[in-house]
């Protein structure tokens, strides 16, 4: 049975309350994507662990999140989107409590993995609930708000995390989730209506779940750990091969099975396919750029955590300003030209940021951040709108799960690929520069290169390289900062080129998406 699209004033008010609840929870779960970055040095000191170990506090969250998004999106269509959203919210909130109380790294990493399970349950449900609640005329605005919250949460993470860490301790970056989670849970229980796909059989494609989970695990793990093991090592090459085999097998299976986990035939719609590709490249740019800029501000300019976060503030503010309006314009004008303009402006902003070696003050960074934020705001809402508009309402959970998965893969690739470029370029640049310092002993030079190659970027590998004269240490420090800035600039330009691929993809998007029964809602 299908509900009529006519809405009473009470129902009209209620759907905006639904948007508020969704946005509240969405901000919380996406905040945890970047908020932890700022706190890592404090976690290391508190739990007495090294950098290689503490990286898993971030990596395990990314890994589990990416692997489970598609599967849990499907479960929302089957068993109820509200039910999945609330279950995910409860798991996330309880896991946040576990993170805040963790006595050691093993407990913290385990709690972060459980936290990611909750996030993966909530994320596709947020989009599918909005797709059901809002009619075509207002869906763009609602998804525009969703896009604004998404971008702002990711970009504000360093600011909020820096403030909490500086004022209290790293544990408060998780404690803050607990009251937010409780309030959101109660509000969701009272306001959100249940919805599901009334036509789908209650069947879970177990082989599909296993194949896509294994493939995404291999792909994500390879991108995360490629630098540690070596990109040409047997381990990483085997993981990439496993990912390719798993993805090919998954596609073959899903096209043949009568009840697939993912309706891959959605990708026959070129708008849907192009929109998902843009989702990959824009998250590649957004997460990768924030990652690099935070490194520059803290390592090269020596800013404290909160200061670095505040320097980034113009970007999320611009995203929050532009995204809702971009979503509204998409409803009226279609998405092609807005997405084309957004990706081009984003690329220009990233190019301006790539000239970071010339940035020494907040005012130098203001224009690049505003331009990048405007471009990202123009993309984030419309790409969500056109992808969800290309998805049948009854398959909203599946469509949202695919979009969220592609975006998360873009985030993983952004950090992993750009981080690897920085690492490789830095080793090459510093090694060449060290050869021009004749007073530096060869053994010390090798030790510095080894420190850089193993990821010891914040110290440049020379603080523990021996008893060097203070003047030489100062020279090495300045050399490291200069070459680090140059390496970041190279990585930024690669990020710019990746985002430009989204501009090409935007040309394949139908300017006005037409979808049968787009304004109908499935029965609860």
DONULUM-777799 format. One record per residue (C-alpha): residue in one letter; residue number from 1; chain; x, y, z. Coordinates in steps of 0.5 Angstrom, whole numbers, padded with zeros to 4 digits. Example, Ala and Ser with C-alpha at 12.3 -4.5 7.8 and 13.67 -1.06 7.14 Angstrom:
REM DONULUM-777799
   type   seq   mol      px      py      pz
      a     1     A    0025   -0009    0016
      s     2     A    0027   -0002    0014
//
This chain:
REM DONULUM-777799
   type   seq   mol      px      py      pz
      x     1     A    0000    0000    0000
      x     2     A    0002    0007   -0002
      x     3     A    0001    0013    0002
      x     4     A   -0002    0019   -0001
      x     5     A    0003    0025   -0002
      x     6     A   -0002    0030    0001
      x     7     A    0001    0033    0007
      x     8     A   -0003    0036    0013
      x     9     A    0000    0042    0017
      x    10     A    0002    0037    0022
      x    11     A    0006    0032    0018
      x    12     A    0009    0038    0014
      x    13     A    0012    0040    0021
      x    14     A    0014    0033    0023
      x    15     A    0018    0032    0017
      x    16     A    0022    0038    0019
      x    17     A    0023    0035    0026
      x    18     A    0025    0029    0022
      x    19     A    0031    0033    0019
      x    20     A    0033    0036    0025
      x    21     A    0034    0029    0029
      x    22     A    0037    0026    0023
      x    23     A    0042    0032    0022
      x    24     A    0043    0032    0030
      x    25     A    0045    0024    0029
      x    26     A    0049    0025    0023
      x    27     A    0053    0031    0025
      x    28     A    0055    0026    0031
      x    29     A    0057    0020    0027
      x    30     A    0061    0024    0022
      x    31     A    0065    0028    0027
      x    32     A    0068    0022    0029
      x    33     A    0071    0021    0022
      x    34     A    0076    0027    0023
      x    35     A    0076    0029    0031
      x    36     A    0080    0023    0033
      x    37     A    0086    0026    0028
      x    38     A    0088    0032    0033
      x    39     A    0088    0027    0039
      x    40     A    0092    0022    0037
      x    41     A    0099    0025    0040
      x    42     A    0095    0025    0047
      x    43     A    0092    0018    0046
      x    44     A    0100    0016    0045
      x    45     A    0102    0019    0051
      x    46     A    0096    0017    0056
      x    47     A    0096    0010    0054
      x    48     A    0104    0009    0052
      x    49     A    0104    0007    0045
      x    50     A    0107    0008    0039
      x    51     A    0105    0012    0033
      x    52     A    0104    0005    0028
      x    53     A    0100    0002    0034
      x    54     A    0095    0008    0035
      x    55     A    0094    0009    0028
      x    56     A    0089    0004    0028
      x    57     A    0084    0008    0033
      x    58     A    0083    0011    0026
      x    59     A    0084    0006    0021
      x    60     A    0079    0001    0025
      x    61     A    0074    0005    0024
      x    62     A    0075    0007    0017
      x    63     A    0075    0000    0015
      x    64     A    0069   -0003    0019
      x    65     A    0065    0003    0017
      x    66     A    0067    0002    0009
      x    67     A    0066   -0006    0010
      x    68     A    0059   -0006    0013
      x    69     A    0055    0000    0010
      x    70     A    0052   -0003    0004
      x    71     A    0050   -0009    0008
      x    72     A    0047   -0005    0013
      x    73     A    0043   -0001    0008
      x    74     A    0040   -0007    0005
      x    75     A    0038   -0009    0012
      x    76     A    0034   -0002    0013
      x    77     A    0030   -0004    0007
      x    78     A    0028   -0011    0009
      x    79     A    0027   -0010    0017
      x    80     A    0025   -0002    0017
      x    81     A    0030    0004    0017
      x    82     A    0028    0007    0023
      x    83     A    0029    0001    0027
      x    84     A    0036    0000    0024
      x    85     A    0037    0008    0025
      x    86     A    0036    0007    0032
      x    87     A    0039    0001    0033
      x    88     A    0046    0004    0030
      x    89     A    0045    0010    0034
      x    90     A    0044    0006    0041
      x    91     A    0051    0002    0039
      x    92     A    0055    0008    0037
      x    93     A    0053    0011    0044
      x    94     A    0055    0005    0048
      x    95     A    0061    0004    0044
      x    96     A    0063    0012    0045
      x    97     A    0062    0010    0053
      x    98     A    0067    0004    0052
      x    99     A    0072    0009    0048
      x   100     A    0072    0014    0053
      x   101     A    0073    0009    0059
      x   102     A    0078    0005    0055
      x   103     A    0084    0003    0060
      x   104     A    0089    0001    0054
      x   105     A    0090    0001    0046
      x   106     A    0086   -0006    0045
      x   107     A    0080   -0004    0049
      x   108     A    0080    0003    0045
      x   109     A    0081    0000    0038
      x   110     A    0075   -0006    0040
      x   111     A    0071    0000    0042
      x   112     A    0072    0004    0036
      x   113     A    0070   -0002    0031
      x   114     A    0064   -0003    0035
      x   115     A    0063    0005    0034
      x   116     A    0064    0004    0027
      x   117     A    0058   -0002    0026
      x   118     A    0053    0003    0029
      x   119     A    0055    0009    0024
      x   120     A    0055    0004    0019
      x   121     A    0048    0002    0021
      x   122     A    0046    0010    0022
      x   123     A    0049    0013    0015
      x   124     A    0045    0009    0010
      x   125     A    0038    0010    0014
      x   126     A    0039    0018    0014
      x   127     A    0039    0018    0007
      x   128     A    0033    0013    0006
      x   129     A    0029    0016    0011
      x   130     A    0030    0023    0008
      x   131     A    0028    0020    0001
      x   132     A    0022    0017    0004
      x   133     A    0019    0023    0008
      x   134     A    0021    0029    0003
      x   135     A    0017    0030   -0004
      x   136     A    0021    0031   -0010
      x   137     A    0020    0039   -0009
      x   138     A    0023    0039   -0002
      x   139     A    0028    0033   -0003
      x   140     A    0033    0037   -0006
      x   141     A    0033    0042    0000
      x   142     A    0033    0037    0005
      x   143     A    0039    0033    0002
      x   144     A    0042    0040    0002
      x   145     A    0042    0041    0009
      x   146     A    0044    0033    0010
      x   147     A    0050    0035    0005
      x   148     A    0052    0041    0009
      x   149     A    0052    0038    0016
      x   150     A    0056    0032    0013
      x   151     A    0061    0037    0010
      x   152     A    0061    0041    0016
      x   153     A    0062    0035    0021
      x   154     A    0068    0033    0018
      x   155     A    0071    0040    0017
      x   156     A    0069    0042    0024
      x   157     A    0072    0035    0027
      x   158     A    0079    0038    0028
      x   159     A    0076    0045    0032
      x   160     A    0072    0041    0036
      x   161     A    0077    0036    0038
      x   162     A    0082    0041    0039
      x   163     A    0078    0045    0044
      x   164     A    0076    0038    0048
      x   165     A    0083    0036    0048
      x   166     A    0086    0042    0050
      x   167     A    0081    0044    0055
      x   168     A    0080    0037    0058
      x   169     A    0083    0030    0055
      x   170     A    0082    0026    0049
      x   171     A    0077    0022    0053
      x   172     A    0072    0028    0052
      x   173     A    0072    0027    0044
      x   174     A    0068    0021    0046
      x   175     A    0064    0023    0052
      x   176     A    0061    0028    0048
      x   177     A    0057    0023    0044
      x   178     A    0054    0020    0050
      x   179     A    0049    0026    0051
      x   180     A    0048    0027    0044
      x   181     A    0046    0020    0043
      x   182     A    0041    0019    0048
      x   183     A    0038    0026    0046
      x   184     A    0038    0023    0039
      x   185     A    0035    0016    0041
      x   186     A    0029    0019    0045
      x   187     A    0027    0024    0039
      x   188     A    0028    0019    0034
      x   189     A    0023    0014    0038
      x   190     A    0018    0020    0038
      x   191     A    0018    0023    0031
      x   192     A    0021    0018    0026
      x   193     A    0016    0014    0022
      x   194     A    0018    0007    0020
      x   195     A    0019    0005    0013
      x   196     A    0021   -0001    0009
      x   197     A    0021   -0004    0002
      x   198     A    0014   -0007    0002
      x   199     A    0015   -0011   -0004
      x   200     A    0022   -0014   -0003
      x   201     A    0022   -0021    0000
      x   202     A    0025   -0022    0007
      x   203     A    0032   -0025    0004
      x   204     A    0039   -0023    0006
      x   205     A    0044   -0025    0000
      x   206     A    0049   -0028    0004
      x   207     A    0054   -0030   -0001
      x   208     A    0054   -0023   -0004
      x   209     A    0055   -0020    0004
      x   210     A    0061   -0024    0004
      x   211     A    0064   -0023   -0002
      x   212     A    0063   -0015   -0002
      x   213     A    0065   -0015    0005
      x   214     A    0072   -0019    0004
      x   215     A    0073   -0015   -0003
      x   216     A    0072   -0008    0001
      x   217     A    0076   -0011    0007
      x   218     A    0082   -0012    0002
      x   219     A    0081   -0006   -0001
      x   220     A    0081   -0002    0005
      x   221     A    0086   -0005    0009
      x   222     A    0091   -0005    0003
      x   223     A    0090    0003    0002
      x   224     A    0091    0004    0010
      x   225     A    0097   -0001    0010
      x   226     A    0100    0000    0004
      x   227     A    0106    0005    0006
      x   228     A    0107    0001    0012
      x   229     A    0108   -0006    0008
      x   230     A    0111   -0003    0002
      x   231     A    0106   -0002   -0004
      x   232     A    0110   -0007   -0008
      x   233     A    0110   -0012   -0003
      x   234     A    0107   -0019   -0003
      x   235     A    0102   -0017    0002
      x   236     A    0099   -0011   -0001
      x   237     A    0099   -0014   -0008
      x   238     A    0095   -0020   -0006
      x   239     A    0090   -0015   -0002
      x   240     A    0089   -0011   -0008
      x   241     A    0089   -0018   -0013
      x   242     A    0084   -0021   -0007
      x   243     A    0080   -0014   -0008
      x   244     A    0079   -0014   -0015
      x   245     A    0077   -0022   -0015
      x   246     A    0072   -0021   -0010
      x   247     A    0069   -0015   -0013
      x   248     A    0069   -0018   -0020
      x   249     A    0066   -0024   -0017
      x   250     A    0061   -0020   -0013
      x   251     A    0058   -0016   -0020
      x   252     A    0057   -0023   -0023
      x   253     A    0053   -0026   -0017
      x   254     A    0049   -0020   -0016
      x   255     A    0047   -0020   -0024
      x   256     A    0045   -0027   -0024
      x   257     A    0042   -0028   -0017
      x   258     A    0034   -0026   -0017
      x   259     A    0035   -0023   -0010
      x   260     A    0041   -0019   -0010
      x   261     A    0044   -0015   -0004
      x   262     A    0046   -0009   -0009
      x   263     A    0042   -0008   -0015
      x   264     A    0048   -0006   -0020
      x   265     A    0043   -0005   -0025
      x   266     A    0042    0002   -0022
      x   267     A    0049    0003   -0025
      x   268     A    0046    0003   -0032
      x   269     A    0043    0010   -0031
      x   270     A    0049    0014   -0033
      x   271     A    0046    0020   -0028
      x   272     A    0047    0015   -0022
      x   273     A    0053    0012   -0024
      x   274     A    0056    0019   -0025
      x   275     A    0054    0021   -0019
      x   276     A    0057    0016   -0015
      x   277     A    0063    0017   -0018
      x   278     A    0063    0024   -0016
      x   279     A    0062    0022   -0009
      x   280     A    0068    0018   -0009
      x   281     A    0073    0024   -0012
      x   282     A    0069    0030   -0008
      x   283     A    0071    0026   -0001
      x   284     A    0078    0024   -0004
      x   285     A    0079    0031   -0004
      x   286     A    0075    0034    0002
      x   287     A    0078    0029    0007
      x   288     A    0085    0028    0003
      x   289     A    0085    0036    0003
      x   290     A    0083    0037    0011
      x   291     A    0088    0031    0012
      x   292     A    0094    0035    0009
      x   293     A    0092    0042    0011
      x   294     A    0092    0040    0019
      x   295     A    0099    0036    0018
      x   296     A    0102    0043    0015
      x   297     A    0099    0047    0020
      x   298     A    0102    0043    0026
      x   299     A    0108    0040    0023
      x   300     A    0111    0046    0019
      x   301     A    0107    0052    0022
      x   302     A    0107    0049    0029
      x   303     A    0100    0051    0031
      x   304     A    0097    0048    0037
      x   305     A    0091    0043    0036
      x   306     A    0085    0048    0037
      x   307     A    0089    0053    0033
      x   308     A    0090    0049    0027
      x   309     A    0082    0047    0027
      x   310     A    0080    0055    0028
      x   311     A    0085    0056    0022
      x   312     A    0080    0051    0018
      x   313     A    0074    0054    0020
      x   314     A    0072    0058    0013
      x   315     A    0072    0052    0010
      x   316     A    0066    0049    0014
      x   317     A    0063    0055    0014
      x   318     A    0062    0056    0007
      x   319     A    0060    0049    0006
      x   320     A    0054    0050    0011
      x   321     A    0052    0057    0007
      x   322     A    0053    0054    0000
      x   323     A    0050    0047    0001
      x   324     A    0043    0048    0002
      x   325     A    0042    0053   -0003
      x   326     A    0046    0048   -0008
      x   327     A    0040    0043   -0006
      x   328     A    0035    0048   -0007
      x   329     A    0038    0050   -0014
      x   330     A    0038    0043   -0016
      x   331     A    0031    0042   -0015
      x   332     A    0030    0048   -0020
      x   333     A    0035    0047   -0025
      x   334     A    0038    0040   -0025
      x   335     A    0045    0038   -0023
      x   336     A    0049    0038   -0029
      x   337     A    0052    0045   -0029
      x   338     A    0052    0046   -0021
      x   339     A    0056    0040   -0020
      x   340     A    0060    0042   -0026
      x   341     A    0061    0049   -0023
      x   342     A    0062    0046   -0016
      x   343     A    0068    0041   -0018
      x   344     A    0072    0046   -0022
      x   345     A    0071    0051   -0016
      x   346     A    0074    0046   -0012
      x   347     A    0079    0044   -0016
      x   348     A    0081    0051   -0016
      x   349     A    0081    0052   -0009
      x   350     A    0085    0046   -0008
      x   351     A    0090    0049   -0013
      x   352     A    0091    0055   -0009
      x   353     A    0092    0051   -0002
      x   354     A    0097    0047   -0006
      x   355     A    0101    0053   -0006
      x   356     A    0102    0052    0002
      x   357     A    0109    0054    0002
      x   358     A    0107    0061    0001
      x   359     A    0102    0061    0007
      x   360     A    0105    0064    0014
      x   361     A    0099    0067    0017
      x   362     A    0091    0066    0017
      x   363     A    0090    0071    0012
      x   364     A    0094    0067    0007
      x   365     A    0089    0061    0008
      x   366     A    0083    0065    0008
      x   367     A    0081    0065    0000
      x   368     A    0084    0058   -0001
      x   369     A    0079    0055    0004
      x   370     A    0073    0060    0002
      x   371     A    0074    0058   -0005
      x   372     A    0075    0050   -0004
      x   373     A    0069    0050    0001
      x   374     A    0064    0054   -0004
      x   375     A    0066    0048   -0009
      x   376     A    0065    0043   -0004
      x   377     A    0058    0046   -0002
      x   378     A    0056    0046   -0009
      x   379     A    0058    0039   -0010
      x   380     A    0056    0035   -0004
      x   381     A    0048    0037   -0004
      x   382     A    0047    0036   -0011
      x   383     A    0050    0030   -0012
      x   384     A    0046    0027   -0006
      x   385     A    0040    0029   -0009
      x   386     A    0041    0027   -0016
      x   387     A    0043    0020   -0014
      x   388     A    0038    0019   -0009
      x   389     A    0033    0022   -0015
      x   390     A    0035    0016   -0019
      x   391     A    0034    0011   -0014
      x   392     A    0027    0008   -0013
      x   393     A    0024    0010   -0007
      x   394     A    0023    0003   -0005
      x   395     A    0030    0001   -0006
      x   396     A    0032    0008   -0002
      x   397     A    0037    0004    0003
      x   398     A    0040    0000   -0002
      x   399     A    0042    0007   -0006
      x   400     A    0044    0010    0000
      x   401     A    0048    0005    0002
      x   402     A    0052    0004   -0005
      x   403     A    0053    0012   -0005
      x   404     A    0055    0012    0003
      x   405     A    0060    0006    0001
      x   406     A    0063    0010   -0005
      x   407     A    0064    0016   -0001
      x   408     A    0067    0012    0004
      x   409     A    0072    0009   -0001
      x   410     A    0074    0016   -0003
      x   411     A    0075    0018    0004
      x   412     A    0080    0012    0005
      x   413     A    0083    0013   -0002
      x   414     A    0084    0021   -0001
      x   415     A    0088    0020    0006
      x   416     A    0092    0013    0003
      x   417     A    0094    0016   -0004
      x   418     A    0096    0023   -0002
      x   419     A    0099    0021    0005
      x   420     A    0103    0016    0001
      x   421     A    0105    0021   -0004
      x   422     A    0107    0026    0001
      x   423     A    0111    0020    0005
      x   424     A    0115    0018   -0002
      x   425     A    0116    0025   -0004
      x   426     A    0119    0027    0003
      x   427     A    0124    0022    0003
      x   428     A    0126    0023   -0004
      x   429     A    0127    0031   -0003
      x   430     A    0130    0030    0004
      x   431     A    0135    0025    0002
      x   432     A    0137    0029   -0004
      x   433     A    0138    0036    0001
      x   434     A    0142    0032    0006
      x   435     A    0147    0030    0001
      x   436     A    0148    0037    0000
      x   437     A    0150    0038    0007
      x   438     A    0158    0035    0008
      x   439     A    0158    0036    0015
      x   440     A    0153    0031    0017
      x   441     A    0156    0024    0018
      x   442     A    0153    0019    0013
      x   443     A    0150    0014    0019
      x   444     A    0146    0020    0021
      x   445     A    0144    0021    0014
      x   446     A    0142    0014    0013
      x   447     A    0138    0014    0020
      x   448     A    0134    0020    0018
      x   449     A    0132    0017    0012
      x   450     A    0130    0011    0015
      x   451     A    0126    0015    0020
      x   452     A    0122    0018    0014
      x   453     A    0121    0012    0011
      x   454     A    0118    0009    0017
      x   455     A    0113    0015    0018
      x   456     A    0116    0019    0023
      x   457     A    0114    0025    0019
      x   458     A    0113    0030    0025
      x   459     A    0120    0029    0028
      x   460     A    0124    0028    0021
      x   461     A    0128    0023    0024
      x   462     A    0133    0027    0026
      x   463     A    0131    0029    0034
      x   464     A    0134    0022    0036
      x   465     A    0139    0022    0031
      x   466     A    0145    0023    0035
      x   467     A    0148    0029    0039
      x   468     A    0149    0034    0033
      x   469     A    0151    0041    0034
      x   470     A    0145    0046    0036
      x   471     A    0146    0050    0029
      x   472     A    0146    0043    0025
      x   473     A    0139    0041    0028
      x   474     A    0136    0048    0027
      x   475     A    0139    0047    0020
      x   476     A    0136    0040    0019
      x   477     A    0129    0043    0022
      x   478     A    0128    0048    0017
      x   479     A    0130    0043    0011
      x   480     A    0125    0038    0014
      x   481     A    0119    0044    0014
      x   482     A    0121    0046    0007
      x   483     A    0121    0040    0004
      x   484     A    0115    0037    0008
      x   485     A    0111    0043    0005
      x   486     A    0114    0042   -0002
      x   487     A    0111    0035   -0001
      x   488     A    0105    0037    0001
      x   489     A    0104    0041   -0005
      x   490     A    0105    0036   -0010
      x   491     A    0100    0031   -0006
      x   492     A    0095    0037   -0007
      x   493     A    0096    0038   -0014
      x   494     A    0095    0030   -0015
      x   495     A    0088    0031   -0011
      x   496     A    0086    0037   -0015
      x   497     A    0087    0033   -0022
      x   498     A    0083    0027   -0018
      x   499     A    0077    0032   -0017
      x   500     A    0078    0035   -0024
      x   501     A    0076    0028   -0026
      x   502     A    0069    0029   -0023
      x   503     A    0068    0035   -0028
      x   504     A    0068    0031   -0033
      x   505     A    0063    0026   -0030
      x   506     A    0059    0031   -0029
      x   507     A    0057    0032   -0036
      x   508     A    0054    0025   -0036
      x   509     A    0049    0027   -0032
      x   510     A    0042    0028   -0034
      x   511     A    0040    0036   -0032
      x   512     A    0033    0034   -0030
      x   513     A    0032    0027   -0027
      x   514     A    0026    0024   -0028
      x   515     A    0024    0018   -0024
      x   516     A    0017    0014   -0024
      x   517     A    0013    0015   -0018
      x   518     A    0018    0020   -0015
      x   519     A    0013    0023   -0010
      x   520     A    0010    0017   -0008
      x   521     A    0012    0014   -0001
      x   522     A    0012    0007    0001
      x   523     A    0008    0004    0007
      x   524     A    0011    0004    0013
//
